[in-house]
Amino acid sequence: MQRRWYGKLLGFIAGWLLLRGNPPLGAAIGLLIGHAFDADWFKLGPRENPYRVLGLTSDATDVEIEQAYRRLISQYHPDRFAGAADDLRRQAEAKAREINAAYDRIRTLRRKR
């Protein structure tokens, strides 16, 4: 997993500039906020581990990934819930979207290797 660093740098600079009366204090506060951003404490955006969605680790082989994807998508495919209650169908659609997004993300990550 790649470590992010740009939040610390931008936080340091922004804190320094915003608290011109006491730049070291501003820089320290900005650095802390930047670290929180880099560590994903704010949970901004979908940074879900795609392997976890499929119930795998990043060490999984391509065959294991394909098998897990097919098993899960067949289990949560919206067509299987065609006659079910609307709420249940919507949940299945959301889960299927999540599974598809995770699978696509894993394929993209693996292509970059």
C-alpha distances in whole Angstrom, upper triangle without the diagonal:
4,6,9,13,15,16,18,20,21,22,24,26,27,28,30,32,32,34,36,38,36,33,31,31,30,27,26,26,24,22,21,21,18,16,17,16,12,12,13,16,18,16,17,17,16,12,13,10,13,13,14,17,18,18,16,12,10,12,15,17,19,22,20,19,22,24,22,22,26,27,25,26,30,30,29,31,33,36,36,37,39,42,40,40,39,36,35,35,33,30,30,29,27,25,26,24,21,21,21,19,16,18,18,14,13,16,15,11,13,16,14,13
4,6,10,12,14,15,16,18,19,21,22,24,25,27,28,29,31,33,36,33,30,29,29,27,24,24,24,22,19,19,19,16,14,16,14,11,11,12,16,18,16,17,17,16,13,14,13,15,16,17,19,21,21,19,16,13,16,19,21,21,25,24,21,25,27,25,25,28,30,28,29,32,32,31,33,35,38,38,39,41,44,42,42,40,38,37,37,34,32,32,31,28,27,27,26,23,23,23,20,18,20,19,15,15,18,16,12,15,17,14,14
4,7,10,11,11,13,15,16,17,19,21,22,23,25,26,28,30,32,30,27,25,25,24,21,20,20,18,16,16,16,13,11,13,11,8,8,11,14,16,15,16,17,17,13,16,15,17,18,19,21,23,23,22,19,16,19,22,24,25,28,27,25,28,30,28,28,31,32,30,31,35,35,33,35,37,40,40,41,43,46,44,43,42,39,38,38,36,33,34,33,30,29,30,27,24,25,26,23,21,23,22,18,18,21,19,16,18,20,17,17
4,6,7,9,10,12,13,14,16,17,19,20,22,23,25,27,29,27,24,23,23,21,18,18,18,15,13,14,13,10,9,11,9,5,8,9,13,14,14,14,15,16,13,16,16,18,20,21,23,25,25,24,21,19,22,24,26,27,30,29,27,30,32,30,29,33,34,31,32,36,36,34,35,37,40,41,41,43,46,44,43,41,39,38,38,35,33,34,33,29,29,30,27,25,26,26,23,21,23,23,19,20,22,20,17,20,21,18,19
4,6,6,7,9,10,11,13,15,16,17,19,20,22,23,26,24,21,19,20,18,15,15,16,13,10,12,12,8,8,11,9,6,9,11,14,15,16,16,17,19,16,19,19,22,24,24,26,28,29,27,25,23,25,28,30,31,34,33,30,33,36,33,33,36,37,35,36,40,39,38,39,40,44,44,44,46,49,47,46,44,41,41,41,38,36,37,36,33,32,33,31,28,29,30,26,25,27,26,22,23,26,23,20,23,25,21,22
4,5,5,6,8,10,11,12,14,15,17,18,20,21,24,23,19,19,19,17,14,15,15,12,10,12,11,8,9,11,9,7,11,12,15,15,16,15,17,19,17,20,21,23,25,26,27,30,31,29,27,25,28,30,32,32,36,35,32,35,37,35,34,37,39,36,37,40,40,38,39,40,44,45,44,46,49,47,46,44,41,41,41,38,36,37,36,32,32,33,31,28,30,30,26,25,28,26,23,24,26,23,21,25,25,22,23
4,5,5,6,8,10,10,12,14,15,16,18,20,23,21,18,17,17,15,12,13,12,9,8,9,8,4,6,8,6,6,9,10,12,12,14,13,15,17,16,19,20,23,25,26,27,30,30,29,27,26,29,31,33,33,37,35,33,35,37,35,34,38,39,36,36,40,40,37,39,40,43,44,43,45,48,46,45,42,39,40,40,36,35,36,35,31,31,33,30,27,30,30,26,25,28,27,24,25,27,25,23,26,27,24,26
4,6,5,6,9,10,10,12,14,15,16,18,21,18,15,14,14,13,10,10,10,7,5,7,7,4,5,8,8,7,10,12,13,14,16,16,18,21,19,22,23,26,28,28,29,32,32,31,29,27,30,33,35,36,39,37,35,38,40,37,37,40,41,39,39,43,42,40,42,43,46,47,46,49,51,49,48,45,42,43,43,40,38,39,38,34,34,36,33,31,32,33,29,28,31,30,26,28,30,28,25,29,30,27,27
4,5,5,6,9,10,11,12,14,16,17,20,18,15,14,15,13,10,11,12,9,7,10,10,7,9,12,11,10,13,15,17,17,19,18,20,23,21,24,25,28,30,30,32,34,35,34,31,29,32,35,37,37,41,39,37,39,42,39,39,42,43,41,41,45,45,43,44,45,48,49,49,51,53,51,50,47,45,45,45,42,40,41,40,37,37,38,35,33,35,35,31,30,33,31,28,29,31,28,26,30,30,27,28
4,5,5,6,8,10,11,12,14,16,19,17,14,15,15,12,10,12,12,8,8,11,10,7,10,12,10,11,14,15,16,16,18,16,19,22,21,24,25,28,30,31,32,35,35,35,32,30,33,36,38,38,41,40,37,40,42,40,39,42,43,41,41,45,44,42,43,44,47,48,47,49,52,50,48,46,43,44,44,40,39,40,39,35,36,37,34,32,34,34,30,30,33,31,28,29,31,28,27,30,31,28,29
4,6,5,6,8,10,10,12,14,17,15,12,12,12,9,7,9,8,4,5,8,6,5,8,10,9,10,13,14,14,14,17,16,19,22,21,24,26,29,31,31,32,35,35,35,33,31,34,37,39,39,42,41,38,41,43,40,39,43,44,41,41,45,44,42,43,44,47,48,47,49,52,49,48,45,43,43,43,40,39,40,39,35,36,37,34,32,34,35,31,31,34,32,29,31,33,30,29,32,33,30,31
4,6,5,6,9,10,11,12,15,13,10,9,10,8,5,7,8,5,5,8,9,7,10,12,12,13,15,17,17,18,20,20,22,25,24,27,28,31,33,33,35,38,38,37,35,33,36,39,41,41,45,43,41,43,46,43,42,46,47,44,44,48,48,45,47,47,51,52,51,53,55,53,52,49,46,47,47,44,42,44,42,39,39,41,38,35,38,38,34,34,37,35,32,33,36,33,31,34,35,32,33
4,6,5,6,9,10,11,14,13,10,10,12,9,7,10,10,7,8,12,11,10,13,15,14,15,18,19,20,20,22,21,24,27,26,29,30,33,35,35,37,40,40,39,37,35,38,41,43,43,46,45,42,45,47,45,44,47,48,46,46,50,49,47,48,48,52,53,52,54,56,54,53,50,48,48,48,45,44,45,44,40,41,42,39,37,39,39,35,35,38,36,33,35,37,34,32,35,36,32,34
4,5,5,6,8,10,13,13,10,11,12,8,7,10,10,6,9,12,10,10,13,15,14,15,18,19,19,18,21,19,22,25,25,28,30,33,35,35,36,39,40,39,37,36,39,41,43,43,47,45,42,45,47,45,43,47,48,45,45,49,48,46,47,47,51,52,51,52,55,52,51,48,45,46,46,43,42,43,42,38,39,41,38,36,38,38,34,34,37,36,33,35,37,34,32,36,36,33,35
4,5,5,6,8,11,10,7,8,8,4,5,7,6,4,8,10,9,10,13,14,14,16,18,19,19,18,21,20,24,27,26,29,31,34,36,36,37,40,41,40,38,37,40,42,45,45,48,47,44,46,49,46,45,48,49,46,46,50,49,47,48,48,52,53,52,54,56,53,52,49,46,47,48,44,43,45,43,40,40,42,39,37,40,40,36,36,39,38,35,37,39,36,34,38,39,36,37
4,6,6,6,9,8,5,7,8,5,4,8,9,7,9,12,12,12,15,17,17,18,21,22,22,22,25,24,27,30,29,32,34,37,39,39,40,43,44,43,41,39,42,45,47,47,51,49,46,49,51,49,48,51,52,49,50,53,53,50,51,52,55,56,55,57,59,57,55,53,50,51,51,48,46,48,47,43,44,46,43,40,43,43,39,39,42,41,37,39,41,38,37,40,40,37,39
4,6,6,9,9,7,10,11,8,8,12,12,10,12,15,14,14,18,19,19,20,23,24,24,23,26,24,27,30,30,33,35,38,40,40,41,44,45,45,42,41,44,46,48,48,52,50,48,50,52,50,48,52,53,50,50,54,53,51,52,52,55,57,55,57,59,57,55,52,50,51,51,47,46,48,47,43,44,46,43,41,43,43,40,40,43,41,38,40,42,39,37,41,41,38,40
4,6,9,9,8,11,10,7,9,12,11,9,13,15,13,14,18,18,18,20,23,23,22,21,25,23,26,30,29,33,35,38,40,40,41,44,44,44,42,41,44,46,49,49,52,51,48,50,52,49,48,52,52,49,49,53,52,50,51,51,54,55,54,56,58,55,53,50,48,49,49,46,45,47,45,42,43,45,42,40,43,43,39,39,42,41,38,40,42,39,38,42,42,39,41
4,5,6,5,8,8,5,8,10,10,10,13,14,14,16,18,19,20,22,24,24,23,23,26,25,28,32,31,35,37,40,42,41,42,46,46,46,44,43,46,48,51,51,54,52,50,52,54,51,50,54,54,51,52,55,54,52,53,53,57,58,56,58,60,58,55,53,50,51,52,48,47,49,48,44,45,47,44,42,45,45,42,42,45,44,40,42,45,42,40,44,45,42,43
4,5,5,9,9,8,10,13,13,13,15,17,17,18,21,22,23,24,27,27,27,26,30,28,31,35,34,38,40,42,45,44,45,49,49,49,47,45,48,51,53,53,57,55,52,55,57,54,53,57,57,54,55,58,58,55,56,56,60,61,60,61,63,61,59,56,53,55,55,51,50,52,51,47,48,50,47,45,48,48,44,44,47,46,43,45,47,44,42,46,46,43,45
4,6,9,9,9,11,14,14,14,17,19,19,20,23,24,25,27,28,29,28,28,31,31,34,37,37,40,42,45,47,46,48,51,51,51,49,48,51,53,55,56,59,57,55,57,59,57,56,59,60,57,57,61,60,57,58,58,62,63,62,63,65,63,61,58,55,57,57,53,52,54,53,50,51,53,50,47,50,51,47,47,50,49,46,47,50,47,45,49,49,46,48
4,6,6,6,9,10,11,12,14,16,17,18,20,22,23,24,26,27,26,26,30,29,33,36,35,38,40,43,45,44,46,49,49,49,46,45,48,51,53,54,57,55,53,56,57,55,54,57,58,55,55,59,58,56,57,57,61,62,60,62,64,62,60,57,54,55,56,52,51,53,52,48,49,51,48,46,49,49,46,45,48,47,44,46,48,45,44,47,48,45,46
4,5,5,6,9,10,10,12,14,15,16,18,20,21,22,24,25,25,25,28,27,31,34,33,36,37,41,43,42,44,47,47,46,44,42,45,48,50,51,54,53,50,53,55,52,51,55,56,53,53,57,56,54,55,56,59,60,59,61,63,60,59,56,53,54,55,51,50,52,50,47,47,49,46,44,47,47,43,43,46,45,41,43,45,42,41,44,45,41,42
4,5,5,6,9,10,10,12,14,15,16,18,20,21,22,24,23,24,27,27,31,33,32,35,36,39,41,41,42,45,45,45,42,41,43,46,49,50,53,51,49,52,54,51,50,54,55,52,53,56,55,53,55,55,59,60,59,61,63,60,58,56,53,54,54,51,49,51,50,47,47,49,46,44,46,47,43,42,45,44,41,42,44,42,40,43,44,41,41
4,5,5,6,8,10,11,12,14,15,17,18,20,21,23,21,22,26,26,29,32,31,34,35,38,40,39,41,44,44,44,41,40,43,46,48,49,52,50,48,51,53,50,49,53,53,50,51,55,54,51,53,54,57,58,57,59,61,58,56,54,51,52,52,49,47,49,48,45,45,47,45,42,45,45,42,41,44,44,40,42,44,42,40,43,44,41,42
4,5,5,6,8,10,11,12,14,15,16,18,20,21,20,20,23,23,26,29,29,32,33,37,39,38,39,42,43,42,40,39,42,44,47,48,51,49,46,49,51,48,47,51,51,48,49,53,52,49,51,51,55,56,54,56,58,56,54,51,48,49,50,46,45,47,46,42,43,45,42,40,42,43,39,39,42,41,38,39,42,39,37,41,42,39,40
4,6,5,6,9,10,10,12,14,15,16,18,20,19,20,23,22,26,28,27,30,32,35,37,36,38,41,41,40,38,37,39,42,44,45,48,47,44,47,49,46,46,49,50,47,48,52,51,48,50,51,54,55,54,56,58,56,54,51,49,49,50,46,45,47,45,42,42,44,41,39,41,42,38,37,40,39,36,37,40,37,35,38,39,36,37
4,5,5,6,9,10,10,12,14,15,16,18,17,18,22,22,25,28,26,29,30,34,35,35,37,40,39,39,36,35,38,41,43,44,48,46,43,46,48,45,45,49,49,46,47,51,50,47,49,50,54,54,53,55,57,55,53,51,48,48,49,46,44,46,45,41,41,43,41,38,40,41,38,37,40,39,36,37,40,37,35,38,39,36,37
4,5,5,6,9,10,11,12,14,15,17,15,16,19,19,23,26,25,27,29,33,34,33,35,38,38,38,36,35,38,40,43,44,47,45,42,45,47,44,43,47,47,44,45,49,48,45,47,47,51,52,50,53,55,52,50,48,45,45,46,43,41,43,42,39,39,41,39,36,38,39,36,35,38,38,34,36,39,36,34,38,39,36,37
4,5,5,6,8,10,10,12,14,15,15,15,18,18,21,24,23,26,27,31,33,32,33,37,37,36,34,33,36,39,41,42,45,43,40,43,45,42,41,45,46,43,43,47,46,44,45,46,49,50,49,51,53,51,49,46,44,44,45,41,40,42,41,37,37,39,37,34,37,37,34,33,36,35,32,33,36,33,32,35,36,33,34
4,5,5,6,9,10,10,12,14,14,15,18,18,21,23,22,25,26,29,31,30,32,35,35,34,32,31,34,36,39,40,43,41,39,42,43,41,40,44,44,42,42,46,45,43,45,46,49,50,49,51,53,51,49,47,44,45,45,42,40,42,41,37,37,39,36,34,36,36,33,32,35,34,31,32,35,32,30,33,34,31,32
4,5,5,6,9,10,11,12,11,13,16,16,20,22,21,23,25,28,30,29,30,34,33,33,31,30,33,35,38,39,42,40,38,41,42,39,39,43,43,40,41,45,43,41,43,44,48,48,47,49,51,49,47,45,42,42,43,40,38,40,39,35,35,37,35,32,34,36,32,31,34,34,30,31,34,32,30,33,35,32,33
4,5,5,6,9,10,11,10,10,13,13,17,20,18,21,23,26,28,27,29,32,32,32,30,29,32,35,37,38,41,39,36,39,41,38,37,41,41,38,39,42,41,39,41,41,45,46,44,47,49,46,44,42,39,40,40,37,35,37,36,32,33,35,32,30,32,33,30,29,32,32,28,30,33,30,29,32,33,31,32
4,5,5,6,9,10,10,11,13,13,16,19,17,20,22,25,27,26,28,31,31,31,29,27,30,33,35,36,39,37,34,37,39,36,36,39,40,37,38,41,41,38,40,41,44,45,44,46,49,46,45,42,40,40,40,37,35,37,36,32,32,34,31,29,31,32,28,27,30,30,26,28,30,28,26,29,30,28,29
4,5,5,6,8,9,11,13,14,17,19,16,19,20,23,25,24,26,29,29,28,26,25,28,30,33,34,37,35,33,36,38,35,34,38,38,36,37,40,39,38,39,40,44,44,44,46,48,46,44,42,39,40,40,37,35,36,36,32,32,34,31,28,30,31,28,26,29,29,25,27,29,27,25,28,30,27,28
4,6,5,6,5,7,10,11,14,16,15,17,19,22,24,23,24,27,27,27,25,25,28,30,33,34,36,34,32,35,36,33,33,37,37,34,35,38,37,35,37,38,42,42,41,43,45,43,41,39,36,36,37,34,32,33,33,29,29,31,29,26,28,29,26,25,28,28,25,26,29,27,25,28,30,28,29
4,5,5,6,6,8,8,11,14,12,15,17,20,22,22,23,26,27,26,25,24,27,29,32,32,35,33,30,33,35,32,31,35,35,32,33,37,36,33,35,36,39,40,39,41,44,41,40,38,35,35,35,32,30,32,31,27,27,29,27,24,26,27,24,23,26,25,22,24,26,24,22,26,28,25,26
4,5,8,9,10,10,13,14,12,15,16,19,21,21,22,25,25,25,22,21,24,26,29,30,33,31,28,31,33,30,30,34,34,32,32,36,35,33,35,36,40,40,40,42,44,42,41,39,36,36,36,33,31,32,31,28,28,29,27,24,26,26,23,22,25,24,20,22,25,22,20,23,25,23,23
4,6,8,9,11,13,14,11,13,14,18,19,18,20,23,23,23,20,20,23,25,28,29,32,29,27,30,32,29,29,32,33,30,31,35,34,32,34,35,39,39,38,41,43,41,40,38,35,35,35,32,30,31,31,27,26,28,26,23,25,26,23,21,24,24,21,21,25,23,20,24,26,23,24
4,5,5,7,9,11,9,11,13,16,18,17,18,22,22,22,20,20,23,25,28,28,31,29,26,29,30,27,27,30,31,28,29,32,31,29,31,32,36,36,35,38,40,37,36,34,31,31,32,29,27,28,27,24,23,25,23,20,22,23,20,19,22,22,19,20,23,22,20,23,25,23,24
4,6,8,11,13,11,13,15,18,20,19,20,23,23,24,22,22,25,27,30,31,33,31,29,31,33,29,29,33,32,29,30,34,32,30,33,33,37,37,36,39,40,38,36,34,31,31,32,29,27,29,28,25,24,27,25,22,24,26,23,21,25,25,22,23,27,25,23,26,29,27,28
4,5,9,11,11,13,16,19,21,20,20,24,24,25,24,24,27,29,32,32,34,32,29,32,33,30,29,32,32,29,30,33,32,30,31,32,36,36,35,37,39,36,35,32,29,30,31,27,25,27,27,23,23,26,23,21,23,25,22,21,25,25,22,23,27,25,24,27,29,27,29
4,6,8,7,9,12,15,18,16,17,20,21,22,21,21,25,26,28,29,31,29,26,28,30,26,25,29,29,25,26,30,28,26,28,28,32,32,31,34,36,33,32,29,26,27,27,24,22,24,23,19,20,22,20,17,20,21,18,17,21,21,18,20,23,22,21,24,26,25,26
4,7,8,11,14,16,19,18,18,22,23,23,23,22,26,27,29,29,32,30,27,29,30,27,26,29,30,26,27,30,29,27,28,28,32,33,32,33,36,33,32,29,27,27,27,24,23,24,23,19,20,22,19,17,20,21,17,17,21,20,18,20,23,21,20,24,25,24,26
4,6,9,12,14,17,17,16,19,21,22,21,21,25,25,27,27,29,27,24,26,28,25,23,26,27,24,23,27,26,24,25,25,29,30,29,30,33,31,30,27,25,25,25,21,20,22,20,16,17,19,16,14,17,17,14,14,18,17,14,17,20,18,18,22,23,22,24
4,6,9,10,14,13,12,15,17,18,18,18,22,22,24,23,26,24,20,22,24,21,19,22,23,20,20,24,23,20,22,22,26,27,26,28,31,28,28,25,23,23,22,19,18,19,17,14,14,16,13,10,13,14,10,11,14,14,12,14,17,16,16,19,21,20,22
4,6,8,12,11,11,15,16,16,16,15,19,19,22,22,24,22,19,21,23,20,19,22,23,20,21,24,24,22,23,24,28,28,28,30,33,31,30,28,26,25,25,22,20,21,20,16,16,17,15,12,14,15,11,10,14,14,11,13,16,15,14,17,19,18,20
4,6,9,8,8,11,12,13,13,13,17,17,20,20,22,19,16,19,20,17,16,20,20,17,18,21,21,19,21,22,25,26,25,28,31,28,28,26,24,23,23,20,18,18,18,15,13,15,13,10,11,13,10,8,12,13,10,12,15,15,14,17,19,19,20
4,5,5,7,9,10,10,9,9,13,13,16,16,19,16,14,16,18,15,14,18,18,16,17,21,20,19,21,23,26,26,26,29,32,30,30,28,26,25,24,22,20,20,19,17,15,16,15,11,11,13,11,8,11,12,9,9,13,13,12,14,17,17,17
4,5,5,7,9,9,9,9,12,12,14,14,16,14,11,13,15,12,11,15,15,13,14,18,18,16,18,20,23,23,24,27,30,28,28,27,25,23,23,21,19,18,17,15,13,13,12,9,8,10,8,4,7,9,7,6,10,11,10,12,15,15,16
4,5,5,6,5,6,6,9,9,11,12,13,11,8,12,13,10,10,14,14,13,14,17,17,17,19,22,24,24,25,28,31,29,30,29,27,24,24,23,20,19,19,17,14,15,15,11,10,12,11,7,8,11,9,7,11,13,11,12,15,16,16
4,5,5,6,7,9,12,11,14,15,16,13,11,14,14,11,12,15,15,12,15,18,17,16,19,21,24,23,24,27,29,27,28,27,25,23,23,22,18,18,18,16,13,14,15,11,10,13,12,9,11,14,12,11,14,16,14,16,19,20,20
4,5,8,10,11,14,13,15,15,16,13,11,13,13,10,9,13,12,10,11,15,14,13,15,17,20,20,20,23,26,24,24,23,21,19,19,18,15,14,15,13,9,11,11,8,7,10,9,7,9,12,11,11,14,15,15,16,19,20,21
4,6,9,11,13,10,13,12,13,10,8,10,10,6,6,10,9,7,10,13,12,12,14,17,20,19,20,23,26,24,25,25,23,20,20,19,17,15,16,14,11,11,12,9,7,10,10,7,8,11,11,10,13,15,15,15,18,20,20
4,7,10,12,10,13,14,14,10,9,12,11,7,9,12,11,9,13,15,14,14,17,20,22,21,22,26,28,26,27,27,24,22,22,22,18,17,18,17,13,14,16,13,10,13,14,11,11,15,14,13,15,18,17,17,20,22,21
4,7,8,6,10,11,12,8,7,11,11,8,10,13,13,12,15,17,17,17,20,23,25,24,25,29,31,29,30,30,28,25,25,25,22,20,21,20,16,17,18,15,12,15,15,11,11,15,14,11,14,16,15,14,18,19,18
4,5,6,9,12,13,10,9,13,14,11,13,17,16,16,18,21,20,21,23,26,28,28,29,32,34,33,34,33,31,28,28,28,25,23,24,22,19,20,20,17,15,17,16,13,13,16,14,11,14,16,14,13,17,18,17
4,5,8,10,13,11,10,13,15,13,14,18,18,17,19,22,22,23,24,27,30,29,31,34,36,35,36,35,33,30,30,29,26,25,25,23,21,21,20,17,16,17,16,12,12,14,12,9,12,13,10,10,14,14,13
4,6,10,12,10,10,13,14,14,15,18,19,19,21,23,24,24,26,29,32,31,33,36,38,37,38,37,35,33,33,32,29,28,28,26,23,23,23,20,18,19,19,15,15,17,15,12,14,16,13,11,15,16,13
4,7,8,6,6,10,11,10,12,15,15,16,18,20,21,22,23,27,28,28,30,33,35,34,35,35,33,31,30,30,27,25,26,24,21,21,21,19,16,17,17,14,13,15,14,11,12,15,13,11,15,16,14
4,5,5,6,9,10,11,12,14,15,17,18,20,21,23,24,27,29,28,30,33,36,35,37,36,35,32,31,31,29,26,27,26,23,22,22,20,17,18,18,15,13,15,15,11,12,15,13,10,13,15,14
4,5,5,6,9,10,11,12,14,15,16,18,20,21,22,25,26,26,29,31,34,33,35,35,34,31,30,30,28,25,25,24,22,20,20,19,16,15,16,14,11,13,13,10,9,12,12,9,11,14,13
4,5,5,6,9,10,11,12,14,15,16,18,20,21,24,25,25,27,30,33,32,34,34,33,30,29,29,27,25,25,25,22,20,21,20,16,16,18,15,12,15,16,13,12,16,15,13,15,18,17
4,5,5,6,8,10,10,12,14,15,17,18,19,23,24,24,26,29,31,30,32,32,31,28,27,28,25,23,23,23,20,18,20,18,15,15,17,14,12,15,15,12,13,16,16,13,16,19,18
4,5,5,6,9,10,11,12,14,15,16,17,21,22,22,24,27,30,29,31,30,29,26,25,25,23,20,21,20,17,15,16,15,11,12,13,10,8,11,12,9,9,13,13,11,14,16,16
4,6,5,6,9,10,11,12,14,15,16,19,20,20,23,25,28,28,30,29,28,26,24,24,23,20,20,20,17,15,16,15,12,11,14,12,8,11,13,10,10,14,14,13,15,18,18
4,5,5,6,9,10,11,12,14,15,19,20,19,22,24,27,26,29,29,28,25,24,24,22,19,20,20,17,15,17,16,13,13,16,14,11,14,16,13,14,17,18,16,18,21,21
4,6,5,6,8,10,11,12,14,17,19,18,20,23,25,24,26,26,25,22,21,22,19,17,18,18,14,13,15,13,10,11,14,11,9,13,14,12,13,17,17,16,19,21,21
4,6,5,6,8,10,11,11,15,16,16,18,21,24,23,25,24,23,21,19,20,18,15,15,15,12,10,12,11,7,8,11,9,7,10,12,11,11,15,16,15,17,20,20
4,6,5,6,8,10,10,14,15,14,17,19,22,22,24,24,24,20,19,20,18,15,15,16,13,11,13,13,10,10,13,12,10,13,15,14,14,17,19,18,20,23,23
4,6,5,6,9,10,14,15,13,16,19,21,20,23,23,22,19,18,19,17,14,15,16,13,11,14,14,10,12,15,14,12,15,17,16,17,20,21,20,22,25,25
4,5,5,6,8,12,13,12,14,17,20,18,20,20,19,16,15,16,14,11,12,13,9,8,11,11,7,10,13,11,11,14,16,15,16,19,20,20,22,25,25
4,5,5,5,9,11,10,12,15,18,17,19,19,18,15,14,15,13,10,10,11,9,6,9,10,7,8,11,11,10,13,15,15,16,18,20,20,22,24,25
4,6,5,9,9,8,11,13,16,16,19,19,19,16,14,16,14,11,12,14,11,9,12,13,11,11,15,15,14,16,19,18,19,22,23,23,25,27,28
4,6,9,10,8,10,13,15,14,16,17,17,13,12,14,12,9,11,13,10,9,13,13,11,13,16,15,15,18,20,20,21,23,25,25,27,29,30
4,6,9,7,8,11,14,12,14,14,14,10,9,11,9,5,7,9,7,6,9,10,9,11,14,14,14,17,19,19,20,22,24,24,26,29,30
4,6,6,7,10,13,12,15,14,14,12,9,11,10,7,7,10,8,6,9,11,10,10,14,15,14,16,19,19,20,22,24,25,26,28,30
4,5,5,7,10,10,12,11,12,10,6,8,9,6,5,9,9,7,10,12,12,12,15,17,17,18,21,22,23,24,27,27,28,31,33
4,5,5,9,10,13,13,14,12,9,11,12,9,9,13,13,11,13,16,15,15,18,20,19,20,23,24,24,27,29,29,30,33,35
4,6,8,9,12,13,14,11,9,12,12,9,10,14,13,11,14,17,15,16,19,20,20,22,24,25,25,28,30,30,31,34,35
4,6,5,8,9,10,7,5,9,10,7,9,12,12,12,14,16,16,17,20,21,21,23,25,26,27,29,31,32,33,36,37
4,6,8,9,11,10,7,10,12,10,11,14,15,14,16,19,19,19,22,23,23,25,27,29,29,31,33,34,35,37,39
4,7,9,11,10,8,12,14,12,13,17,17,17,19,22,22,22,25,27,27,28,31,32,32,34,36,37,38,41,42
4,6,8,6,6,10,11,10,12,15,15,16,18,20,20,21,24,25,26,27,30,31,32,34,35,36,38,40,42
4,6,5,6,9,10,11,12,14,16,17,18,20,21,22,24,26,27,29,30,32,33,35,36,38,39,41,43
4,5,5,6,9,10,10,12,14,15,16,18,20,21,22,24,26,27,28,30,31,33,34,36,37,39,41
4,5,5,6,9,10,11,12,14,15,17,18,20,21,23,24,26,27,29,30,32,33,35,36,38,40
4,5,5,6,9,10,11,12,14,15,16,18,20,21,23,24,26,27,29,30,32,33,35,36,38
4,5,5,6,9,10,10,12,14,15,16,18,20,21,22,24,26,27,28,30,31,33,35,37
4,5,5,6,9,10,11,12,14,15,16,18,20,21,22,24,26,27,28,30,32,33,35
4,5,5,6,9,10,11,12,14,15,17,18,20,21,23,24,26,27,29,30,32,34
4,5,5,6,9,10,10,12,14,15,16,18,20,21,22,24,26,27,28,30,32
4,5,5,6,9,10,10,12,14,15,16,18,20,21,22,24,26,27,29,31
4,5,5,6,9,10,11,12,14,15,16,18,20,21,22,24,26,27,29
4,5,5,6,9,10,10,12,14,15,16,18,20,21,22,24,26,28
4,5,5,6,9,10,11,12,14,15,16,18,20,21,22,25,26
4,5,5,6,9,10,10,12,14,15,16,18,20,21,23,25
4,6,5,6,9,10,10,12,14,15,16,18,20,21,23
4,5,5,6,9,10,11,12,14,15,16,18,20,22
4,5,5,6,8,10,11,12,14,15,16,19,21
4,5,5,6,9,10,10,12,14,15,17,19
4,5,5,6,9,10,10,12,14,16,17
4,5,5,6,9,10,11,12,14,16
4,5,5,6,9,10,11,13,15
4,5,5,6,9,10,11,13
4,5,5,6,9,10,11
4,5,5,6,9,10
4,5,5,6,9
4,5,5,7
4,5,5
4,5
4
